[in-house]
Amino acid sequence: MQSGDTAMIGRAAEVALLGSAIRGVRETGAALLLRGDPGVGKSALLDWAEEYARQADFRVLRAVGVEPESELAFAALHQVLYPLLDQVESLPTVQQAALNRAFGADENAAPDRCALSSAALALVSQAAETQPVLLVVDDVQWIDASSAQVLDFIQRRVCALPVVFLAAVRVGWRNAPDLAGIRTVEVAPLTPPESAALLARAHPDLGPAAVQRILAEAAGNPLALVEMPARLNQRQQRGIDPLPSPLPLGERLEAIFAGRLGSLPEVTRSGLLLAALAGGGAGGLRTVRAAAQGREDWDEQALQVAESSGLITIDPEREEIVFRHPLVRSALVRMTPPTVRRAAHRALAEVLAEDPMRQAWHLADAADGPDESAAQALEHAAARALNCGGAAEAAAALSRAADLSGNPLNRARRLVEAAVVAVQGGQMDVAERLLKACESEALPVDPLRRATAAAFLMFHRDGDLEGVQRTVASALDGISAGEQPDSDVDDALFVLVRACLGLGRADRWEPVSRALDKGSPCARLAYDATADPARTAHTVAERLRATVADLPPDLPSWQARWLILAAVHIDAFSDFADVWRGLTLRSAYAVQQMAAAASFYDAYLHGRWDEVEAIAEEGIERASFNGDRFQVHVMHYAAALVAASRGNDERLAVLNTESADWARPRRLNLVLGMVAETNARAAVTRGAYEEAYTYLSALTPPGVLPPFFPYFHRVFLDLVEACVRTG
């Protein structure tokens, strides 16, 4: 049998300890108690130990505590000794009598506890004379007190016998039996990497959104990681449809927690529900108390009852309520009837006027049908979240606001805004779902916003830049100057400019020229820096400095990205490093990735190549996770620059082959130009100047600055060297 470290993810230390105890039993016995939360893997470890022991020719005696039998005297002991009862007659008469009385064969008198404990130990010892014994007791918190006393007697004496005593108990059961002196092993939740590995093994087809939510709510609980995804439908698993909140627990976890919660007084459950819905953090106790004051039966001692049960802890200094495990919170919310949940949300919304973002979500969750006031509150919350860089949160708020909209126009507007924001936050699948909802419901969506949302998705996920140009150019041609907000026009212009840069052909810029007067001054500044900089960028540096010097502290991201784009294309990004740092900290994924692309080239020019590789590695991982294929190949370029300069031709070939194969059918000359540039740089590095000249002269012929080729300065010096070296 394997050692278990591969079969049981994250339990190598525990498996090693159990395996060592079993292998060393002929020298000394051992007693271990596994302690941890429900579902953390204690039973799985006991199962592993049992199988490992059987293969080592152990005799296994096993009992499992069952709550309905916790008041039945000697029920657990009977489970343990049942396989040995045919040997009772070999024991002394006093011990035989004690066992018979304990197990009901003789009902004339109660068993003598000392005699009974000695008899049980004698039976186990006798069995161990022919083969070592593994004695396993699971769910100790539910074994009857009488059995617990006898088993405690046994575990304290196994060191002198070829016997391993293993038990498991759940954390938080205050009435669990005490096994004196036993070595306790805390079975902790899995670490985030271990959790991710287990989830990937059990459910390899989950989408990124589902993976993130399940990892967060399971909080390292293996049973939750295995069972939660199975309760989602296929579209939810793939991240196409929204996930329920909280996520459904598996049947076993629901049964575990429902029993404990159901035994609490109703007023305590109500207080716990408010705590569960209010979220964590300092001040939560104050919020719960304020919201609970409307209950006639509210008692300040209600939460102390829950704390005494081990379900929560209360920090009076921070006024914080902490659930023993996040799954308790999930179970409590899911077992509460919807009408009761909505009433709790209303109570919380009433006391959270000073926290409008949280209040908005409680208003939404309190709604039972369309509710325009709640939808408006969520829209305001989305704007606040977006200003802080929370694009994913803003998209969720807008999507929920759309669900609460009774007016089709409002629903359409909020859905398409949610789609635009979702792409900016790197949520490609979410954006696609929202756009499909608009189409399937035939909603009256603004043509420019619908085109922009679809274009962002085509750009980042599909790399269909020709489709972007067709879609956005047509929509921009259909509006007049001043007809739409600057932010809407600039969104459309921005994705159109990025598409033209990616296509890398002079004839593709005409739609931008036609629409430029409809955009903001920042759009014009970026156009002059990017479209044909050899001819139009001469005043950009001065204009950029003047603009940056007068920036408002709350500059919206749709303006910030124009400034970053302009700075990158005149090699001035590092001149305003502090400005970009502040902007990107409160910007969404799309702006952050732009800044990352700018920073890696600046670091490359300054010789900080290790930094470039680190940016590339993180950028590729993040873009791949978000399904942003275009950004993946931009970050391939970063890694390729370093590989070419360091002479790592093998690494360069892998990167450039993948990028070229992706870009060629899409006719993305920008990416193909990056491939040619880095291939040429590698050729210069190894002295192959004819090869370098071939690559570079195809990009910019000697003596000519081709129009609408904004990256000529990146290859110019290598071209000069190749020309000089080849004569």
Secondary structure as GFF3:
##gff-version 3
##sequence-region A 1 727
A	DSSP	alpha_helix	12	23	.	.	.	ID=ss1
A	DSSP	beta_strand	30	36	.	.	.	ID=ss2
A	DSSP	alpha_helix	42	55	.	.	.	ID=ss3
A	DSSP	beta_strand	59	64	.	.	.	ID=ss4
A	DSSP	three_ten_helix	67	69	.	.	.	ID=ss5
A	DSSP	alpha_helix	75	81	.	.	.	ID=ss6
A	DSSP	three_ten_helix	82	90	.	.	.	ID=ss7
A	DSSP	alpha_helix	93	102	.	.	.	ID=ss8
A	DSSP	alpha_helix	113	128	.	.	.	ID=ss9
A	DSSP	beta_strand	133	138	.	.	.	ID=ss10
A	DSSP	three_ten_helix	140	142	.	.	.	ID=ss11
A	DSSP	alpha_helix	145	155	.	.	.	ID=ss12
A	DSSP	three_ten_helix	158	160	.	.	.	ID=ss13
A	DSSP	beta_strand	163	170	.	.	.	ID=ss14
A	DSSP	beta_strand	183	186	.	.	.	ID=ss15
A	DSSP	alpha_helix	192	202	.	.	.	ID=ss16
A	DSSP	alpha_helix	208	218	.	.	.	ID=ss17
A	DSSP	alpha_helix	222	227	.	.	.	ID=ss18
A	DSSP	three_ten_helix	229	231	.	.	.	ID=ss19
A	DSSP	alpha_helix	234	237	.	.	.	ID=ss20
A	DSSP	alpha_helix	251	262	.	.	.	ID=ss21
A	DSSP	alpha_helix	266	278	.	.	.	ID=ss22
A	DSSP	alpha_helix	284	292	.	.	.	ID=ss23
A	DSSP	alpha_helix	302	308	.	.	.	ID=ss24
A	DSSP	beta_strand	312	315	.	.	.	ID=ss25
A	DSSP	beta_strand	320	323	.	.	.	ID=ss26
A	DSSP	alpha_helix	326	334	.	.	.	ID=ss27
A	DSSP	alpha_helix	338	350	.	.	.	ID=ss28
A	DSSP	alpha_helix	356	366	.	.	.	ID=ss29
A	DSSP	alpha_helix	372	387	.	.	.	ID=ss30
A	DSSP	alpha_helix	391	403	.	.	.	ID=ss31
A	DSSP	alpha_helix	408	424	.	.	.	ID=ss32
A	DSSP	alpha_helix	428	440	.	.	.	ID=ss33
A	DSSP	alpha_helix	447	457	.	.	.	ID=ss34
A	DSSP	pi_helix	458	462	.	.	.	ID=ss35
A	DSSP	alpha_helix	465	477	.	.	.	ID=ss36
A	DSSP	alpha_helix	486	503	.	.	.	ID=ss37
A	DSSP	three_ten_helix	506	509	.	.	.	ID=ss38
A	DSSP	alpha_helix	510	515	.	.	.	ID=ss39
A	DSSP	three_ten_helix	516	518	.	.	.	ID=ss40
A	DSSP	alpha_helix	521	530	.	.	.	ID=ss41
A	DSSP	alpha_helix	533	536	.	.	.	ID=ss42
A	DSSP	alpha_helix	540	549	.	.	.	ID=ss43
A	DSSP	alpha_helix	557	569	.	.	.	ID=ss44
A	DSSP	three_ten_helix	573	576	.	.	.	ID=ss45
A	DSSP	alpha_helix	577	585	.	.	.	ID=ss46
A	DSSP	alpha_helix	589	605	.	.	.	ID=ss47
A	DSSP	alpha_helix	609	626	.	.	.	ID=ss48
A	DSSP	alpha_helix	629	645	.	.	.	ID=ss49
A	DSSP	alpha_helix	649	663	.	.	.	ID=ss50
A	DSSP	three_ten_helix	664	666	.	.	.	ID=ss51
A	DSSP	alpha_helix	669	685	.	.	.	ID=ss52
A	DSSP	alpha_helix	689	699	.	.	.	ID=ss53
A	DSSP	alpha_helix	712	726	.	.	.	ID=ss54
###
